Amino acid sequence: MTEFVETGFWVEDGKIVIRKTQDVEPILDNNKRLMNDGDGYSPSRDMRRVASIPNVIIEQWIREGVNIFDPNHKDAIRRKLNSSEYAHLRTAPGQL
């Protein structure tokens, strides 16, 4: 699945304004399909797929201080993905 993020920028009141948009509907539709397709474990059961997070959400979380690429943020990421607010990002049932 290809994820395109469109970036636009302009100058407003002497400041550069950057706006990023992404059509997340295909990602969320796929997440819903995966949620209903087993428990997320690989055939060998040594890995589990738990979420698919659109790039614009990753950037939003980074601005909020939660970096999914930083292992020190795993508890904050777990809280976000276990919350009902971000349930649409989950691809397997259960809590993290």
C-alpha positions in Angstrom: 0.0 0.0 0.0 1.4 3.4 -1.0 1.1 6.2 1.4 1.3 9.7 -0.1 1.7 12.7 2.0 1.1 16.0 0.3 3.1 19.0 1.6 2.2 22.6 0.9 3.8 25.7 2.2 3.2 29.4 2.1 4.2 32.6 3.9 1.7 34.1 6.3 2.4 37.1 8.5 6.1 36.8 7.8 6.2 33.1 8.9 6.5 30.0 6.8 3.4 27.8 7.2 3.7 24.1 6.3 0.6 21.9 5.8 0.8 18.2 5.4 -2.2 16.1 4.3 -2.6 12.4 3.7 -5.5 10.2 2.5 -5.6 7.8 5.5 -8.8 6.0 4.4 -7.0 3.1 2.6 -4.8 2.5 5.6 -7.7 2.5 8.1 -9.7 0.2 5.8 -6.8 -2.2 5.7 -6.4 -2.0 9.5 -10.0 -2.9 9.9 -9.6 -5.9 7.5 -6.5 -7.0 9.4 -8.3 -6.7 12.8 -10.8 -9.2 11.6 -8.2 -11.5 10.1 -6.8 -13.6 12.9 -4.8 -12.6 16.0 -1.9 -10.8 14.2 0.7 -13.5 14.8 3.0 -14.7 12.1 2.8 -18.5 11.2 5.7 -19.2 13.5 4.1 -17.1 16.2 7.3 -15.3 16.9 6.1 -11.9 15.7 2.8 -10.1 16.0 1.4 -7.3 13.9 -0.3 -4.8 16.2 -0.9 -1.5 14.3 -0.4 0.5 11.1 0.1 4.2 11.8 -0.2 6.8 8.9 2.7 9.1 8.5 0.6 12.2 9.4 -0.3 10.6 12.8 3.4 9.7 13.4 4.3 13.4 12.8 1.5 14.6 15.0 2.6 12.3 17.9 6.2 13.5 17.5 5.0 17.1 17.9 3.2 15.9 21.1 6.5 14.4 22.3 5.9 10.7 21.5 8.4 9.3 19.0 7.5 5.8 17.7 11.2 5.4 16.6 12.5 5.9 20.1 12.5 2.8 22.3 12.3 5.0 25.4 8.8 6.0 24.3 7.3 2.5 24.2 5.1 3.0 27.2 3.6 6.2 25.7 3.0 4.4 22.4 1.4 1.5 24.2 -1.0 3.9 26.0 -1.9 5.6 22.8 -2.6 2.4 20.9 -4.5 0.9 23.7 -6.8 4.0 24.0 -10.2 4.1 22.3 -9.1 7.3 20.5 -6.6 5.4 18.4 -8.4 2.0 18.1 -8.6 2.5 14.3 -4.8 2.1 14.1 -4.8 -1.3 15.6 -4.5 -4.4 13.4 -4.9 -7.2 16.0 -7.2 -7.6 19.0 -6.2 -7.4 22.6 -4.1 -4.9 24.6 -0.5 -4.2 24.1 
